[in-house]
């Protein structure tokens, strides 16, 4: 199943363009967009490792918050959507889609939380937190 077939099975009701990047210690996490569908929410993320070390991205620890509801990443192996690998070597960029349960398409704000760390344990990474106002 390719990206076109998943959008046919689970068509986007609302697309939220974000295109925001948070940088820490040479690691960049870009939240590209969020697609709200009837039965799932798709979060498009790009991670760039501009360090000399391997970076580890905890995709399954990511959270999506709307109102007082917190959503966990859902397994969606059959979707064919690209996944971000856990370990990302120096100089590598990786894009993927994290899938969450469906949220209300009329929500007015969202928060996306993700975490990464590196082989250099002296670096103190804070969570990558994106606050999104929905228009």
VOPAGU-2260 file (C-alpha; in pm, 1 decimal, decimal comma):
REM VOPAGU-2260
SITE   aa  ch    i         X         Y         Z
SITE  UNK   A    0       0,0       0,0       0,0
SITE  UNK   A    1     149,1     338,2     -91,0
SITE  UNK   A    2      81,5     683,9      50,2
SITE  UNK   A    3    -194,1     738,9    -204,7
SITE  UNK   A    4    -379,2     424,6    -108,4
SITE  UNK   A    5    -368,7     506,9     265,1
SITE  UNK   A    6    -520,8     846,8     192,2
SITE  UNK   A    7    -788,3     670,6     -15,3
SITE  UNK   A    8    -866,1     431,7     272,0
SITE  UNK   A    9    -838,1     709,8     530,7
SITE  UNK   A   10    -893,6    1037,8     342,2
SITE  UNK   A   11    -773,2    1361,9     495,6
SITE  UNK   A   12   -1055,1    1572,1     640,8
SITE  UNK   A   13    -827,0    1858,8     740,0
SITE  UNK   A   14    -462,6    1933,4     659,5
SITE  UNK   A   15    -265,5    2154,7     897,2
SITE  UNK   A   16      55,2    2292,9     744,8
SITE  UNK   A   17     307,8    2354,1    1023,3
SITE  UNK   A   18     662,8    2363,8     878,0
SITE  UNK   A   19     829,4    2448,6    1210,6
SITE  UNK   A   20    1174,3    2329,1    1318,0
SITE  UNK   A   21    1323,7    2295,9    1664,5
SITE  UNK   A   22    1705,0    2267,5    1687,3
SITE  UNK   A   23    1905,3    2127,9    1977,8
SITE  UNK   A   24    2273,9    2031,3    1985,6
SITE  UNK   A   25    2289,6    1985,8    1607,1
SITE  UNK   A   26    1968,5    1783,9    1587,6
SITE  UNK   A   27    1673,2    1930,8    1399,0
SITE  UNK   A   28    1316,8    1804,5    1429,3
SITE  UNK   A   29    1078,6    1954,0    1174,3
SITE  UNK   A   30     704,5    1914,3    1212,6
SITE  UNK   A   31     593,2    1940,1     850,2
SITE  UNK   A   32     218,3    1892,0     867,8
SITE  UNK   A   33     -67,0    1711,3    1038,4
SITE  UNK   A   34    -346,2    1533,7     852,0
SITE  UNK   A   35    -668,3    1472,7    1041,1
SITE  UNK   A   36    -866,6    1181,0     897,4
SITE  UNK   A   37   -1186,8    1013,9    1012,1
SITE  UNK   A   38   -1008,4     718,2    1174,6
SITE  UNK   A   39    -654,4     846,7    1238,8
SITE  UNK   A   40    -427,5    1149,7    1263,7
SITE  UNK   A   41    -103,8    1151,6    1061,6
SITE  UNK   A   42     192,3    1360,7    1180,0
SITE  UNK   A   43     466,5    1421,0     920,6
SITE  UNK   A   44     810,9    1464,7    1077,2
SITE  UNK   A   45    1163,5    1515,9     942,7
SITE  UNK   A   46    1469,7    1461,1    1160,1
SITE  UNK   A   47    1817,2    1586,3    1062,2
SITE  UNK   A   48    2128,8    1468,2    1243,7
SITE  UNK   A   49    2393,9    1736,4    1197,8
SITE  UNK   A   50    2619,0    1593,6    1470,2
SITE  UNK   A   51    2914,9    1356,3    1462,9
SITE  UNK   A   52    2724,4    1105,9    1678,9
SITE  UNK   A   53    2432,2     870,7    1621,6
SITE  UNK   A   54    2100,1    1020,9    1728,4
SITE  UNK   A   55    1814,4     813,0    1865,6
SITE  UNK   A   56    1453,8     919,3    1796,2
SITE  UNK   A   57    1182,1     774,6    2019,2
SITE  UNK   A   58     889,8     761,4    1773,9
SITE  UNK   A   59     679,5     544,1    2005,8
SITE  UNK   A   60     725,7     790,6    2291,3
SITE  UNK   A   61     575,1    1075,7    2088,6
SITE  UNK   A   62     252,9    1230,6    2214,1
SITE  UNK   A   63     -21,1    1437,7    2054,5
SITE  UNK   A   64    -226,1    1654,1    2291,0
SITE  UNK   A   65    -550,0    1835,3    2218,8
SITE  UNK   A   66    -746,5    1992,7    2501,2
SITE  UNK   A   67    -707,9    1763,1    2800,3
SITE  UNK   A   68    -661,7    1450,0    2584,2
SITE  UNK   A   69    -325,5    1283,5    2529,1
SITE  UNK   A   70    -282,3    1043,6    2238,2
SITE  UNK   A   71     -11,1     781,2    2191,2
SITE  UNK   A   72     140,6     666,3    1862,1
SITE  UNK   A   73     -67,6     387,5    1707,7
SITE  UNK   A   74      76,2      91,5    1518,6
SITE  UNK   A   75       9,6     130,9    1149,3
SITE  UNK   A   76     249,3    -112,3     982,7
SITE  UNK   A   77       8,6    -196,3     701,2
SITE  UNK   A   78     -19,2     166,9     589,8
SITE  UNK   A   79     300,6     169,1     384,7
SITE  UNK   A   80     376,3     515,2     522,9
SITE  UNK   A   81     747,5     588,4     579,6
SITE  UNK   A   82     878,0     549,0     934,1
SITE  UNK   A   83    1162,4     733,0    1102,6
SITE  UNK   A   84    1424,3     481,5    1217,4
SITE  UNK   A   85    1518,9     472,1    1585,2
SITE  UNK   A   86    1890,5     529,1    1523,6
SITE  UNK   A   87    1996,3     796,3    1277,3
SITE  UNK   A   88    2362,3     814,8    1180,6
SITE  UNK   A   89    2566,6    1133,3    1158,5
SITE  UNK   A   90    2475,5    1349,7     858,4
SITE  UNK   A   91    2149,8    1166,3     785,8
SITE  UNK   A   92    1804,8    1316,7     729,8
SITE  UNK   A   93    1500,1    1097,0     774,4
SITE  UNK   A   94    1132,4    1168,4     711,7
SITE  UNK   A   95     838,3     967,8     832,6
SITE  UNK   A   96     477,6     968,5     941,8
SITE  UNK   A   97     361,9     900,6    1296,0
SITE  UNK   A   98       3,9     779,0    1321,8
SITE  UNK   A   99    -220,0     865,5    1616,8
SITE  UNK   A  100    -587,6     791,9    1689,7
SITE  UNK   A  101    -840,2    1023,8    1528,9
SITE  UNK   A  102    -885,9    1365,9    1684,6
SITE  UNK   A  103   -1164,5    1622,2    1643,0
SITE  UNK   A  104   -1109,6    1805,7    1314,7
SITE  UNK   A  105   -1251,5    2120,7    1477,1
SITE  UNK   A  106    -983,3    2140,6    1744,8
SITE  UNK   A  107    -829,7    2485,9    1773,1
SITE  UNK   A  108    -489,4    2386,0    1910,7
SITE  UNK   A  109    -257,5    2086,3    1927,4
SITE  UNK   A  110      69,9    2004,8    2097,6
SITE  UNK   A  111     314,6    1751,8    1954,0
SITE  UNK   A  112     583,0    1612,3    2186,4
SITE  UNK   A  113     880,5    1405,9    2069,6
SITE  UNK   A  114    1216,8    1313,2    2215,9
SITE  UNK   A  115    1564,3    1236,1    2089,0
SITE  UNK   A  116    1905,2    1177,5    2244,1
SITE  UNK   A  117    2253,8    1103,0    2118,9
SITE  UNK   A  118    2555,9     887,1    2190,9
SITE  UNK   A  119    2705,3    1193,7    2360,2
SITE  UNK   A  120    2548,4    1159,1    2704,1
SITE  UNK   A  121    2688,8    1496,9    2813,9
SITE  UNK   A  122    2429,5    1667,3    2594,0
SITE  UNK   A  123    2105,8    1750,3    2771,1
SITE  UNK   A  124    1821,1    1719,4    2522,1
SITE  UNK   A  125    1486,6    1868,3    2616,2
SITE  UNK   A  126    1166,7    1733,0    2459,7
SITE  UNK   A  127    1090,5    1875,9    2115,9
SITE  UNK   A  128     751,9    2038,4    2182,2
SITE  UNK   A  129     548,6    2202,4    1906,8
SITE  UNK   A  130     249,6    2419,9    1998,9
SITE  UNK   A  131      16,0    2448,0    1699,5
SITE  UNK   A  132    -271,3    2691,4    1665,9
SITE  UNK   A  133    -525,7    2560,3    1417,6
SITE  UNK   A  134    -706,2    2809,5    1195,2
